[in-house]
Amino acid sequence: MRLEGDFYQVEERTLTEKGFYARLVLRADHPIYEGHFPTQGVVPGVCTLTLVREQLAQVLGAVVRFSAIRECKFVAALLPREGLTLDLDAEVGVAGDLRCTASSDGQVVLKLRATWEKIA
């Protein structure tokens, strides 16, 4: 399932010296929040990981998957609201290493260290 274009839009994506930066705008009215959680929606952690993987795939021009997640810390909850943005700052290693920090309004919400591989 691809979330880009439905759950979020890319406002900016740029290559950096060590990887990429992306600013994503998340939809506040998406039905995904109804299941997670009905009375107080939050962005599901698996969706946040999918956003990172989709942006990595766009930068690499290939379909990728995480073959290992060595560290995954959800530091703060992402609550749906109008204008919710998520900034991804990623370092991408040629050997399949990835370090990514996701933040919203200057607050870190995710710290990720993973290994990726191309699958197509």
PDB file as gemmi writes it, atoms N, CA and C in Angstrom:
CRYST1    1.000    1.000    1.000  90.00  90.00  90.00 P 1                      
ATOM      1  N   MET A   1       0.827  -1.179   0.000  1.00  0.00           N  
ATOM      2  CA  MET A   1       0.000   0.000   0.000  1.00  0.00           C  
ATOM      3  C   MET A   1       0.874   1.246   0.000  1.00  0.00           C  
ATOM      4  N   ARG A   2       0.641   2.110  -0.929  1.00  0.00           N  
ATOM      5  CA  ARG A   2       1.400   3.356  -1.038  1.00  0.00           C  
ATOM      6  C   ARG A   2       0.618   4.475  -0.360  1.00  0.00           C  
ATOM      7  N   LEU A   3       1.255   5.176   0.561  1.00  0.00           N  
ATOM      8  CA  LEU A   3       0.589   6.236   1.309  1.00  0.00           C  
ATOM      9  C   LEU A   3       0.751   7.617   0.676  1.00  0.00           C  
ATOM     10  N   GLU A   4       1.825   7.801  -0.115  1.00  0.00           N  
ATOM     11  CA  GLU A   4       2.041   9.103  -0.749  1.00  0.00           C  
ATOM     12  C   GLU A   4       0.908   9.403  -1.718  1.00  0.00           C  
ATOM     13  N   GLY A   5       0.404  10.614  -1.639  1.00  0.00           N  
ATOM     14  CA  GLY A   5      -0.682  11.032  -2.512  1.00  0.00           C  
ATOM     15  C   GLY A   5      -2.054  10.811  -1.898  1.00  0.00           C  
ATOM     16  N   ASP A   6      -2.123   9.961  -0.875  1.00  0.00           N  
ATOM     17  CA  ASP A   6      -3.389   9.695  -0.194  1.00  0.00           C  
ATOM     18  C   ASP A   6      -3.319  10.163   1.260  1.00  0.00           C  
ATOM     19  N   PHE A   7      -2.408   9.606   2.022  1.00  0.00           N  
ATOM     20  CA  PHE A   7      -2.250   9.953   3.425  1.00  0.00           C  
ATOM     21  C   PHE A   7      -1.376  11.200   3.597  1.00  0.00           C  
ATOM     22  N   TYR A   8      -0.451  11.416   2.673  1.00  0.00           N  
ATOM     23  CA  TYR A   8       0.437  12.572   2.772  1.00  0.00           C  
ATOM     24  C   TYR A   8       0.867  13.051   1.390  1.00  0.00           C  
ATOM     25  N   GLN A   9       1.348  14.291   1.363  1.00  0.00           N  
ATOM     26  CA  GLN A   9       1.912  14.901   0.162  1.00  0.00           C  
ATOM     27  C   GLN A   9       3.344  15.331   0.473  1.00  0.00           C  
ATOM     28  N   VAL A  10       4.185  15.310  -0.539  1.00  0.00           N  
ATOM     29  CA  VAL A  10       5.560  15.793  -0.380  1.00  0.00           C  
ATOM     30  C   VAL A  10       5.572  17.280  -0.683  1.00  0.00           C  
ATOM     31  N   GLU A  11       5.961  18.066   0.302  1.00  0.00           N  
ATOM     32  CA  GLU A  11       6.086  19.508   0.103  1.00  0.00           C  
ATOM     33  C   GLU A  11       7.470  19.853  -0.435  1.00  0.00           C  
ATOM     34  N   GLU A  12       8.473  19.111   0.034  1.00  0.00           N  
ATOM     35  CA  GLU A  12       9.858  19.359  -0.381  1.00  0.00           C  
ATOM     36  C   GLU A  12      10.652  18.075  -0.200  1.00  0.00           C  
ATOM     37  N   ARG A  13      11.542  17.824  -1.139  1.00  0.00           N  
ATOM     38  CA  ARG A  13      12.489  16.714  -0.998  1.00  0.00           C  
ATOM     39  C   ARG A  13      13.781  17.148  -1.667  1.00  0.00           C  
ATOM     40  N   THR A  14      14.863  17.103  -0.935  1.00  0.00           N  
ATOM     41  CA  THR A  14      16.155  17.501  -1.485  1.00  0.00           C  
ATOM     42  C   THR A  14      17.211  16.485  -1.087  1.00  0.00           C  
ATOM     43  N   LEU A  15      18.164  16.304  -1.958  1.00  0.00           N  
ATOM     44  CA  LEU A  15      19.319  15.465  -1.638  1.00  0.00           C  
ATOM     45  C   LEU A  15      20.276  16.282  -0.794  1.00  0.00           C  
ATOM     46  N   THR A  16      20.894  15.631   0.166  1.00  0.00           N  
ATOM     47  CA  THR A  16      21.895  16.270   1.002  1.00  0.00           C  
ATOM     48  C   THR A  16      23.228  15.557   0.765  1.00  0.00           C  
ATOM     49  N   GLU A  17      24.261  16.036   1.404  1.00  0.00           N  
ATOM     50  CA  GLU A  17      25.577  15.430   1.239  1.00  0.00           C  
ATOM     51  C   GLU A  17      25.585  13.964   1.660  1.00  0.00           C  
ATOM     52  N   LYS A  18      24.822  13.634   2.697  1.00  0.00           N  
ATOM     53  CA  LYS A  18      24.832  12.274   3.230  1.00  0.00           C  
ATOM     54  C   LYS A  18      23.551  11.488   2.973  1.00  0.00           C  
ATOM     55  N   GLY A  19      22.542  12.113   2.391  1.00  0.00           N  
ATOM     56  CA  GLY A  19      21.278  11.415   2.197  1.00  0.00           C  
ATOM     57  C   GLY A  19      20.214  12.304   1.602  1.00  0.00           C  
ATOM     58  N   PHE A  20      19.151  12.547   2.377  1.00  0.00           N  
ATOM     59  CA  PHE A  20      18.071  13.401   1.883  1.00  0.00           C  
ATOM     60  C   PHE A  20      17.310  14.045   3.033  1.00  0.00           C  
ATOM     61  N   TYR A  21      16.600  15.087   2.673  1.00  0.00           N  
ATOM     62  CA  TYR A  21      15.675  15.768   3.567  1.00  0.00           C  
ATOM     63  C   TYR A  21      14.326  15.791   2.858  1.00  0.00           C  
ATOM     64  N   ALA A  22      13.258  15.542   3.587  1.00  0.00           N  
ATOM     65  CA  ALA A  22      11.917  15.626   3.011  1.00  0.00           C  
ATOM     66  C   ALA A  22      10.974  16.257   4.018  1.00  0.00           C  
ATOM     67  N   ARG A  23      10.117  17.125   3.516  1.00  0.00           N  
ATOM     68  CA  ARG A  23       9.041  17.694   4.340  1.00  0.00           C  
ATOM     69  C   ARG A  23       7.733  17.169   3.783  1.00  0.00           C  
ATOM     70  N   LEU A  24       6.983  16.499   4.646  1.00  0.00           N  
ATOM     71  CA  LEU A  24       5.732  15.874   4.263  1.00  0.00           C  
ATOM     72  C   LEU A  24       4.580  16.560   4.990  1.00  0.00           C  
ATOM     73  N   VAL A  25       3.452  16.697   4.295  1.00  0.00           N  
ATOM     74  CA  VAL A  25       2.239  17.250   4.896  1.00  0.00           C  
ATOM     75  C   VAL A  25       1.231  16.117   5.001  1.00  0.00           C  
ATOM     76  N   LEU A  26       0.802  15.817   6.220  1.00  0.00           N  
ATOM     77  CA  LEU A  26      -0.112  14.702   6.467  1.00  0.00           C  
ATOM     78  C   LEU A  26      -1.556  15.191   6.509  1.00  0.00           C  
ATOM     79  N   ARG A  27      -2.445  14.393   5.952  1.00  0.00           N  
ATOM     80  CA  ARG A  27      -3.873  14.724   5.964  1.00  0.00           C  
ATOM     81  C   ARG A  27      -4.446  14.529   7.361  1.00  0.00           C  
ATOM     82  N   ALA A  28      -5.159  15.521   7.846  1.00  0.00           N  
ATOM     83  CA  ALA A  28      -5.769  15.450   9.172  1.00  0.00           C  
ATOM     84  C   ALA A  28      -7.079  14.671   9.165  1.00  0.00           C  
ATOM     85  N   ASP A  29      -7.673  14.504   7.978  1.00  0.00           N  
ATOM     86  CA  ASP A  29      -8.993  13.875   7.892  1.00  0.00           C  
ATOM     87  C   ASP A  29      -8.950  12.463   7.317  1.00  0.00           C  
ATOM     88  N   HIS A  30      -7.793  11.860   7.279  1.00  0.00           N  
ATOM     89  CA  HIS A  30      -7.662  10.529   6.671  1.00  0.00           C  
ATOM     90  C   HIS A  30      -8.348   9.469   7.536  1.00  0.00           C  
ATOM     91  N   PRO A  31      -9.029   8.495   6.906  1.00  0.00           N  
ATOM     92  CA  PRO A  31      -9.722   7.446   7.656  1.00  0.00           C  
ATOM     93  C   PRO A  31      -8.812   6.554   8.502  1.00  0.00           C  
ATOM     94  N   ILE A  32      -7.513   6.585   8.267  1.00  0.00           N  
ATOM     95  CA  ILE A  32      -6.590   5.745   9.038  1.00  0.00           C  
ATOM     96  C   ILE A  32      -6.675   6.034  10.534  1.00  0.00           C  
ATOM     97  N   TYR A  33      -7.010   7.283  10.878  1.00  0.00           N  
ATOM     98  CA  TYR A  33      -7.089   7.659  12.295  1.00  0.00           C  
ATOM     99  C   TYR A  33      -8.274   7.016  13.003  1.00  0.00           C  
ATOM    100  N   GLU A  34      -9.304   6.634  12.245  1.00  0.00           N  
ATOM    101  CA  GLU A  34     -10.489   6.024  12.849  1.00  0.00           C  
ATOM    102  C   GLU A  34     -10.153   4.691  13.522  1.00  0.00           C  
ATOM    103  N   GLY A  35      -9.167   3.995  12.996  1.00  0.00           N  
ATOM    104  CA  GLY A  35      -8.781   2.721  13.587  1.00  0.00           C  
ATOM    105  C   GLY A  35      -7.639   2.835  14.571  1.00  0.00           C  
ATOM    106  N   HIS A  36      -7.077   4.039  14.686  1.00  0.00           N  
ATOM    107  CA  HIS A  36      -5.871   4.189  15.530  1.00  0.00           C  
ATOM    108  C   HIS A  36      -5.819   5.596  16.136  1.00  0.00           C  
ATOM    109  N   PHE A  37      -6.529   5.969  16.982  1.00  0.00           N  
ATOM    110  CA  PHE A  37      -7.571   5.382  17.805  1.00  0.00           C  
ATOM    111  C   PHE A  37      -8.848   6.192  17.572  1.00  0.00           C  
ATOM    112  N   PRO A  38     -10.021   5.581  17.651  1.00  0.00           N  
ATOM    113  CA  PRO A  38     -11.264   6.263  17.277  1.00  0.00           C  
ATOM    114  C   PRO A  38     -11.545   7.566  18.038  1.00  0.00           C  
ATOM    115  N   THR A  39     -11.273   7.616  19.338  1.00  0.00           N  
ATOM    116  CA  THR A  39     -11.589   8.825  20.092  1.00  0.00           C  
ATOM    117  C   THR A  39     -10.449   9.838  20.123  1.00  0.00           C  
ATOM    118  N   GLN A  40      -9.244   9.415  19.901  1.00  0.00           N  
ATOM    119  CA  GLN A  40      -8.081  10.317  19.857  1.00  0.00           C  
ATOM    120  C   GLN A  40      -7.068   9.745  18.872  1.00  0.00           C  
ATOM    121  N   GLY A  41      -7.201  10.133  17.617  1.00  0.00           N  
ATOM    122  CA  GLY A  41      -6.337   9.603  16.575  1.00  0.00           C  
ATOM    123  C   GLY A  41      -4.874   9.974  16.759  1.00  0.00           C  
ATOM    124  N   VAL A  42      -4.003   9.083  16.369  1.00  0.00           N  
ATOM    125  CA  VAL A  42      -2.567   9.333  16.294  1.00  0.00           C  
ATOM    126  C   VAL A  42      -2.073   8.704  14.994  1.00  0.00           C  
ATOM    127  N   VAL A  43      -0.961   9.207  14.489  1.00  0.00           N  
ATOM    128  CA  VAL A  43      -0.347   8.600  13.313  1.00  0.00           C  
ATOM    129  C   VAL A  43       0.244   7.266  13.754  1.00  0.00           C  
ATOM    130  N   PRO A  44      -0.198   6.164  13.164  1.00  0.00           N  
ATOM    131  CA  PRO A  44       0.356   4.857  13.549  1.00  0.00           C  
ATOM    132  C   PRO A  44       1.860   4.787  13.263  1.00  0.00           C  
ATOM    133  N   GLY A  45       2.590   4.151  14.160  1.00  0.00           N  
ATOM    134  CA  GLY A  45       4.036   4.021  13.987  1.00  0.00           C  
ATOM    135  C   GLY A  45       4.405   3.347  12.683  1.00  0.00           C  
ATOM    136  N   VAL A  46       3.646   2.323  12.289  1.00  0.00           N  
ATOM    137  CA  VAL A  46       3.944   1.630  11.035  1.00  0.00           C  
ATOM    138  C   VAL A  46       3.787   2.577   9.841  1.00  0.00           C  
ATOM    139  N   CYS A  47       2.882   3.526   9.937  1.00  0.00           N  
ATOM    140  CA  CYS A  47       2.720   4.508   8.854  1.00  0.00           C  
ATOM    141  C   CYS A  47       3.929   5.443   8.796  1.00  0.00           C  
ATOM    142  N   THR A  48       4.438   5.830   9.951  1.00  0.00           N  
ATOM    143  CA  THR A  48       5.624   6.691   9.977  1.00  0.00           C  
ATOM    144  C   THR A  48       6.808   5.964   9.338  1.00  0.00           C  
ATOM    145  N   LEU A  49       6.979   4.691   9.647  1.00  0.00           N  
ATOM    146  CA  LEU A  49       8.048   3.904   9.023  1.00  0.00           C  
ATOM    147  C   LEU A  49       7.823   3.779   7.515  1.00  0.00           C  
ATOM    148  N   THR A  50       6.579   3.637   7.103  1.00  0.00           N  
ATOM    149  CA  THR A  50       6.262   3.546   5.672  1.00  0.00           C  
ATOM    150  C   THR A  50       6.600   4.850   4.962  1.00  0.00           C  
ATOM    151  N   LEU A  51       6.345   5.983   5.598  1.00  0.00           N  
ATOM    152  CA  LEU A  51       6.695   7.273   4.998  1.00  0.00           C  
ATOM    153  C   LEU A  51       8.199   7.352   4.743  1.00  0.00           C  
ATOM    154  N   VAL A  52       8.981   6.919   5.728  1.00  0.00           N  
ATOM    155  CA  VAL A  52      10.443   6.937   5.572  1.00  0.00           C  
ATOM    156  C   VAL A  52      10.847   6.016   4.421  1.00  0.00           C  
ATOM    157  N   ARG A  53      10.307   4.810   4.404  1.00  0.00           N  
ATOM    158  CA  ARG A  53      10.664   3.847   3.352  1.00  0.00           C  
ATOM    159  C   ARG A  53      10.261   4.357   1.969  1.00  0.00           C  
ATOM    160  N   GLU A  54       9.087   4.950   1.846  1.00  0.00           N  
ATOM    161  CA  GLU A  54       8.655   5.472   0.550  1.00  0.00           C  
ATOM    162  C   GLU A  54       9.551   6.602   0.065  1.00  0.00           C  
ATOM    163  N   GLN A  55       9.964   7.470   0.966  1.00  0.00           N  
ATOM    164  CA  GLN A  55      10.841   8.567   0.562  1.00  0.00           C  
ATOM    165  C   GLN A  55      12.233   8.054   0.202  1.00  0.00           C  
ATOM    166  N   LEU A  56      12.729   7.072   0.928  1.00  0.00           N  
ATOM    167  CA  LEU A  56      14.002   6.438   0.582  1.00  0.00           C  
ATOM    168  C   LEU A  56      13.914   5.827  -0.816  1.00  0.00           C  
ATOM    169  N   ALA A  57      12.822   5.151  -1.105  1.00  0.00           N  
ATOM    170  CA  ALA A  57      12.630   4.531  -2.421  1.00  0.00           C  
ATOM    171  C   ALA A  57      12.626   5.584  -3.522  1.00  0.00           C  
ATOM    172  N   GLN A  58      11.989   6.712  -3.276  1.00  0.00           N  
ATOM    173  CA  GLN A  58      11.958   7.783  -4.276  1.00  0.00           C  
ATOM    174  C   GLN A  58      13.365   8.312  -4.548  1.00  0.00           C  
ATOM    175  N   VAL A  59      14.127   8.507  -3.496  1.00  0.00           N  
ATOM    176  CA  VAL A  59      15.492   9.021  -3.650  1.00  0.00           C  
ATOM    177  C   VAL A  59      16.370   8.022  -4.400  1.00  0.00           C  
ATOM    178  N   LEU A  60      16.208   6.736  -4.092  1.00  0.00           N  
ATOM    179  CA  LEU A  60      17.038   5.707  -4.724  1.00  0.00           C  
ATOM    180  C   LEU A  60      16.525   5.299  -6.106  1.00  0.00           C  
ATOM    181  N   GLY A  61      15.270   5.610  -6.399  1.00  0.00           N  
ATOM    182  CA  GLY A  61      14.683   5.204  -7.669  1.00  0.00           C  
ATOM    183  C   GLY A  61      14.478   3.702  -7.765  1.00  0.00           C  
ATOM    184  N   ALA A  62      14.130   3.084  -6.643  1.00  0.00           N  
ATOM    185  CA  ALA A  62      13.956   1.629  -6.595  1.00  0.00           C  
ATOM    186  C   ALA A  62      12.959   1.282  -5.499  1.00  0.00           C  
ATOM    187  N   VAL A  63      12.383   0.106  -5.597  1.00  0.00           N  
ATOM    188  CA  VAL A  63      11.546  -0.408  -4.524  1.00  0.00           C  
ATOM    189  C   VAL A  63      12.474  -0.968  -3.453  1.00  0.00           C  
ATOM    190  N   VAL A  64      12.254  -0.559  -2.212  1.00  0.00           N  
ATOM    191  CA  VAL A  64      13.117  -1.003  -1.119  1.00  0.00           C  
ATOM    192  C   VAL A  64      12.276  -1.518   0.038  1.00  0.00           C  
ATOM    193  N   ARG A  65      12.942  -2.286   0.882  1.00  0.00           N  
ATOM    194  CA  ARG A  65      12.319  -2.727   2.125  1.00  0.00           C  
ATOM    195  C   ARG A  65      13.361  -2.620   3.219  1.00  0.00           C  
ATOM    196  N   PHE A  66      12.889  -2.584   4.451  1.00  0.00           N  
ATOM    197  CA  PHE A  66      13.797  -2.639   5.586  1.00  0.00           C  
ATOM    198  C   PHE A  66      14.090  -4.105   5.847  1.00  0.00           C  
ATOM    199  N   SER A  67      15.353  -4.485   5.782  1.00  0.00           N  
ATOM    200  CA  SER A  67      15.723  -5.864   6.079  1.00  0.00           C  
ATOM    201  C   SER A  67      16.024  -6.048   7.560  1.00  0.00           C  
ATOM    202  N   ALA A  68      16.328  -4.949   8.240  1.00  0.00           N  
ATOM    203  CA  ALA A  68      16.549  -4.986   9.686  1.00  0.00           C  
ATOM    204  C   ALA A  68      16.298  -3.594  10.247  1.00  0.00           C  
ATOM    205  N   ILE A  69      15.686  -3.552  11.402  1.00  0.00           N  
ATOM    206  CA  ILE A  69      15.529  -2.300  12.130  1.00  0.00           C  
ATOM    207  C   ILE A  69      16.282  -2.466  13.433  1.00  0.00           C  
ATOM    208  N   ARG A  70      17.382  -1.726  13.542  1.00  0.00           N  
ATOM    209  CA  ARG A  70      18.262  -1.878  14.698  1.00  0.00           C  
ATOM    210  C   ARG A  70      17.839  -0.993  15.864  1.00  0.00           C  
ATOM    211  N   GLU A  71      17.267   0.154  15.545  1.00  0.00           N  
ATOM    212  CA  GLU A  71      16.764   1.057  16.582  1.00  0.00           C  
ATOM    213  C   GLU A  71      15.552   1.774  16.020  1.00  0.00           C  
ATOM    214  N   CYS A  72      14.495   1.804  16.790  1.00  0.00           N  
ATOM    215  CA  CYS A  72      13.283   2.502  16.377  1.00  0.00           C  
ATOM    216  C   CYS A  72      12.644   3.062  17.640  1.00  0.00           C  
ATOM    217  N   LYS A  73      12.841   4.363  17.855  1.00  0.00           N  
ATOM    218  CA  LYS A  73      12.294   5.011  19.043  1.00  0.00           C  
ATOM    219  C   LYS A  73      11.255   6.032  18.609  1.00  0.00           C  
ATOM    220  N   PHE A  74      10.022   5.808  19.037  1.00  0.00           N  
ATOM    221  CA  PHE A  74       8.967   6.789  18.837  1.00  0.00           C  
ATOM    222  C   PHE A  74       8.986   7.686  20.069  1.00  0.00           C  
ATOM    223  N   VAL A  75       9.541   8.866  19.906  1.00  0.00           N  
ATOM    224  CA  VAL A  75       9.800   9.768  21.018  1.00  0.00           C  
ATOM    225  C   VAL A  75       8.551  10.545  21.429  1.00  0.00           C  
ATOM    226  N   ALA A  76       7.694  10.850  20.474  1.00  0.00           N  
ATOM    227  CA  ALA A  76       6.475  11.609  20.755  1.00  0.00           C  
ATOM    228  C   ALA A  76       5.397  11.177  19.770  1.00  0.00           C  
ATOM    229  N   ALA A  77       4.147  11.344  20.175  1.00  0.00           N  
ATOM    230  CA  ALA A  77       3.013  10.994  19.315  1.00  0.00           C  
ATOM    231  C   ALA A  77       2.757  12.101  18.297  1.00  0.00           C  
ATOM    232  N   LEU A  78       2.369  11.688  17.101  1.00  0.00           N  
ATOM    233  CA  LEU A  78       1.936  12.632  16.072  1.00  0.00           C  
ATOM    234  C   LEU A  78       0.415  12.649  16.072  1.00  0.00           C  
ATOM    235  N   LEU A  79      -0.149  13.766  16.453  1.00  0.00           N  
ATOM    236  CA  LEU A  79      -1.597  13.894  16.522  1.00  0.00           C  
ATOM    237  C   LEU A  79      -2.106  14.584  15.262  1.00  0.00           C  
ATOM    238  N   PRO A  80      -3.181  14.066  14.676  1.00  0.00           N  
ATOM    239  CA  PRO A  80      -3.690  14.673  13.438  1.00  0.00           C  
ATOM    240  C   PRO A  80      -4.237  16.077  13.685  1.00  0.00           C  
ATOM    241  N   ARG A  81      -3.867  16.988  12.792  1.00  0.00           N  
ATOM    242  CA  ARG A  81      -4.383  18.360  12.822  1.00  0.00           C  
ATOM    243  C   ARG A  81      -4.094  18.981  11.469  1.00  0.00           C  
ATOM    244  N   GLU A  82      -4.810  20.031  11.142  1.00  0.00           N  
ATOM    245  CA  GLU A  82      -4.557  20.730   9.887  1.00  0.00           C  
ATOM    246  C   GLU A  82      -3.136  21.289   9.896  1.00  0.00           C  
ATOM    247  N   GLY A  83      -2.452  21.138   8.786  1.00  0.00           N  
ATOM    248  CA  GLY A  83      -1.099  21.672   8.660  1.00  0.00           C  
ATOM    249  C   GLY A  83      -0.023  20.831   9.318  1.00  0.00           C  
ATOM    250  N   LEU A  84      -0.338  19.595   9.686  1.00  0.00           N  
ATOM    251  CA  LEU A  84       0.664  18.722  10.317  1.00  0.00           C  
ATOM    252  C   LEU A  84       1.760  18.395   9.307  1.00  0.00           C  
ATOM    253  N   THR A  85       2.987  18.738   9.644  1.00  0.00           N  
ATOM    254  CA  THR A  85       4.119  18.422   8.780  1.00  0.00           C  
ATOM    255  C   THR A  85       5.061  17.482   9.516  1.00  0.00           C  
ATOM    256  N   LEU A  86       5.779  16.712   8.714  1.00  0.00           N  
ATOM    257  CA  LEU A  86       6.774  15.793   9.232  1.00  0.00           C  
ATOM    258  C   LEU A  86       8.051  16.014   8.434  1.00  0.00           C  
ATOM    259  N   ASP A  87       9.130  16.342   9.125  1.00  0.00           N  
ATOM    260  CA  ASP A  87      10.424  16.562   8.488  1.00  0.00           C  
ATOM    261  C   ASP A  87      11.289  15.332   8.688  1.00  0.00           C  
ATOM    262  N   LEU A  88      11.768  14.776   7.577  1.00  0.00           N  
ATOM    263  CA  LEU A  88      12.652  13.613   7.612  1.00  0.00           C  
ATOM    264  C   LEU A  88      14.058  14.063   7.261  1.00  0.00           C  
ATOM    265  N   ASP A  89      15.000  13.740   8.090  1.00  0.00           N  
ATOM    266  CA  ASP A  89      16.411  14.031   7.845  1.00  0.00           C  
ATOM    267  C   ASP A  89      17.131  12.688   7.869  1.00  0.00           C  
ATOM    268  N   ALA A  90      17.561  12.214   6.701  1.00  0.00           N  
ATOM    269  CA  ALA A  90      18.082  10.854   6.592  1.00  0.00           C  
ATOM    270  C   ALA A  90      19.505  10.827   6.060  1.00  0.00           C  
ATOM    271  N   GLU A  91      20.295   9.940   6.651  1.00  0.00           N  
ATOM    272  CA  GLU A  91      21.628   9.610   6.146  1.00  0.00           C  
ATOM    273  C   GLU A  91      21.518   8.222   5.532  1.00  0.00           C  
ATOM    274  N   VAL A  92      21.937   8.105   4.283  1.00  0.00           N  
ATOM    275  CA  VAL A  92      21.796   6.852   3.549  1.00  0.00           C  
ATOM    276  C   VAL A  92      23.174   6.329   3.191  1.00  0.00           C  
ATOM    277  N   GLY A  93      23.494   5.132   3.666  1.00  0.00           N  
ATOM    278  CA  GLY A  93      24.775   4.519   3.355  1.00  0.00           C  
ATOM    279  C   GLY A  93      24.666   3.585   2.163  1.00  0.00           C  
ATOM    280  N   VAL A  94      25.725   3.493   1.387  1.00  0.00           N  
ATOM    281  CA  VAL A  94      25.709   2.630   0.203  1.00  0.00           C  
ATOM    282  C   VAL A  94      25.613   1.161   0.562  1.00  0.00           C  
ATOM    283  N   ALA A  95      26.014   0.812   1.766  1.00  0.00           N  
ATOM    284  CA  ALA A  95      25.950  -0.588   2.199  1.00  0.00           C  
ATOM    285  C   ALA A  95      24.570  -0.954   2.735  1.00  0.00           C  
ATOM    286  N   GLY A  96      23.597  -0.065   2.566  1.00  0.00           N  
ATOM    287  CA  GLY A  96      22.251  -0.350   3.018  1.00  0.00           C  
ATOM    288  C   GLY A  96      21.928   0.168   4.404  1.00  0.00           C  
ATOM    289  N   ASP A  97      22.770   1.030   4.927  1.00  0.00           N  
ATOM    290  CA  ASP A  97      22.502   1.607   6.240  1.00  0.00           C  
ATOM    291  C   ASP A  97      21.649   2.868   6.099  1.00  0.00           C  
ATOM    292  N   LEU A  98      20.782   3.086   7.069  1.00  0.00           N  
ATOM    293  CA  LEU A  98      19.936   4.268   7.098  1.00  0.00           C  
ATOM    294  C   LEU A  98      19.836   4.762   8.533  1.00  0.00           C  
ATOM    295  N   ARG A  99      20.020   6.050   8.688  1.00  0.00           N  
ATOM    296  CA  ARG A  99      19.755   6.729   9.957  1.00  0.00           C  
ATOM    297  C   ARG A  99      18.781   7.847   9.612  1.00  0.00           C  
ATOM    298  N   CYS A 100      17.689   7.901  10.335  1.00  0.00           N  
ATOM    299  CA  CYS A 100      16.684   8.910  10.045  1.00  0.00           C  
ATOM    300  C   CYS A 100      16.103   9.468  11.329  1.00  0.00           C  
ATOM    301  N   THR A 101      15.950  10.770  11.343  1.00  0.00           N  
ATOM    302  CA  THR A 101      15.251  11.452  12.416  1.00  0.00           C  
ATOM    303  C   THR A 101      14.042  12.134  11.802  1.00  0.00           C  
ATOM    304  N   ALA A 102      12.887  11.915  12.401  1.00  0.00           N  
ATOM    305  CA  ALA A 102      11.662  12.571  11.959  1.00  0.00           C  
ATOM    306  C   ALA A 102      11.233  13.543  13.045  1.00  0.00           C  
ATOM    307  N   SER A 103      10.854  14.732  12.622  1.00  0.00           N  
ATOM    308  CA  SER A 103      10.414  15.724  13.591  1.00  0.00           C  
ATOM    309  C   SER A 103       9.205  16.484  13.056  1.00  0.00           C  
ATOM    310  N   SER A 104       8.467  17.054  13.982  1.00  0.00           N  
ATOM    311  CA  SER A 104       7.302  17.851  13.653  1.00  0.00           C  
ATOM    312  C   SER A 104       7.330  19.092  14.532  1.00  0.00           C  
ATOM    313  N   ASP A 105       7.246  20.249  13.912  1.00  0.00           N  
ATOM    314  CA  ASP A 105       7.309  21.520  14.653  1.00  0.00           C  
ATOM    315  C   ASP A 105       8.552  21.595  15.527  1.00  0.00           C  
ATOM    316  N   GLY A 106       9.665  21.062  15.032  1.00  0.00           N  
ATOM    317  CA  GLY A 106      10.927  21.118  15.763  1.00  0.00           C  
ATOM    318  C   GLY A 106      11.085  20.069  16.847  1.00  0.00           C  
ATOM    319  N   GLN A 107      10.064  19.247  17.077  1.00  0.00           N  
ATOM    320  CA  GLN A 107      10.137  18.203  18.103  1.00  0.00           C  
ATOM    321  C   GLN A 107      10.399  16.858  17.436  1.00  0.00           C  
ATOM    322  N   VAL A 108      11.440  16.162  17.893  1.00  0.00           N  
ATOM    323  CA  VAL A 108      11.752  14.836  17.358  1.00  0.00           C  
ATOM    324  C   VAL A 108      10.629  13.882  17.747  1.00  0.00           C  
ATOM    325  N   VAL A 109      10.147  13.123  16.753  1.00  0.00           N  
ATOM    326  CA  VAL A 109       9.097  12.135  17.020  1.00  0.00           C  
ATOM    327  C   VAL A 109       9.578  10.708  16.746  1.00  0.00           C  
ATOM    328  N   LEU A 110      10.646  10.559  15.947  1.00  0.00           N  
ATOM    329  CA  LEU A 110      11.159   9.227  15.612  1.00  0.00           C  
ATOM    330  C   LEU A 110      12.664   9.280  15.406  1.00  0.00           C  
ATOM    331  N   LYS A 111      13.343   8.286  15.967  1.00  0.00           N  
ATOM    332  CA  LYS A 111      14.763   8.050  15.691  1.00  0.00           C  
ATOM    333  C   LYS A 111      14.856   6.631  15.162  1.00  0.00           C  
ATOM    334  N   LEU A 112      15.452   6.495  13.986  1.00  0.00           N  
ATOM    335  CA  LEU A 112      15.483   5.198  13.313  1.00  0.00           C  
ATOM    336  C   LEU A 112      16.880   4.889  12.806  1.00  0.00           C  
ATOM    337  N   ARG A 113      17.327   3.659  13.069  1.00  0.00           N  
ATOM    338  CA  ARG A 113      18.530   3.095  12.456  1.00  0.00           C  
ATOM    339  C   ARG A 113      18.103   1.768  11.847  1.00  0.00           C  
ATOM    340  N   ALA A 114      18.277   1.652  10.538  1.00  0.00           N  
ATOM    341  CA  ALA A 114      17.791   0.459   9.860  1.00  0.00           C  
ATOM    342  C   ALA A 114      18.741   0.084   8.731  1.00  0.00           C  
ATOM    343  N   THR A 115      18.520  -1.116   8.219  1.00  0.00           N  
ATOM    344  CA  THR A 115      19.211  -1.597   7.029  1.00  0.00           C  
ATOM    345  C   THR A 115      18.147  -1.799   5.966  1.00  0.00           C  
ATOM    346  N   TRP A 116      18.437  -1.318   4.774  1.00  0.00           N  
ATOM    347  CA  TRP A 116      17.501  -1.447   3.656  1.00  0.00           C  
ATOM    348  C   TRP A 116      18.123  -2.253   2.533  1.00  0.00           C  
ATOM    349  N   GLU A 117      17.263  -2.764   1.677  1.00  0.00           N  
ATOM    350  CA  GLU A 117      17.736  -3.456   0.480  1.00  0.00           C  
ATOM    351  C   GLU A 117      16.750  -3.225  -0.653  1.00  0.00           C  
ATOM    352  N   LYS A 118      17.286  -3.198  -1.862  1.00  0.00           N  
ATOM    353  CA  LYS A 118      16.448  -3.055  -3.038  1.00  0.00           C  
ATOM    354  C   LYS A 118      15.773  -4.389  -3.317  1.00  0.00           C  
ATOM    355  N   ILE A 119      14.500  -4.337  -3.656  1.00  0.00           N  
ATOM    356  CA  ILE A 119      13.783  -5.569  -4.001  1.00  0.00           C  
ATOM    357  C   ILE A 119      13.244  -5.522  -5.423  1.00  0.00           C  
ATOM    358  N   ALA A 120      13.356  -4.386  -6.087  1.00  0.00           N  
ATOM    359  CA  ALA A 120      12.951  -4.283  -7.490  1.00  0.00           C  
ATOM    360  C   ALA A 120      13.547  -3.038  -8.105  1.00  0.00           C  
TER     361      ALA A 120                                                      
END                                                                             
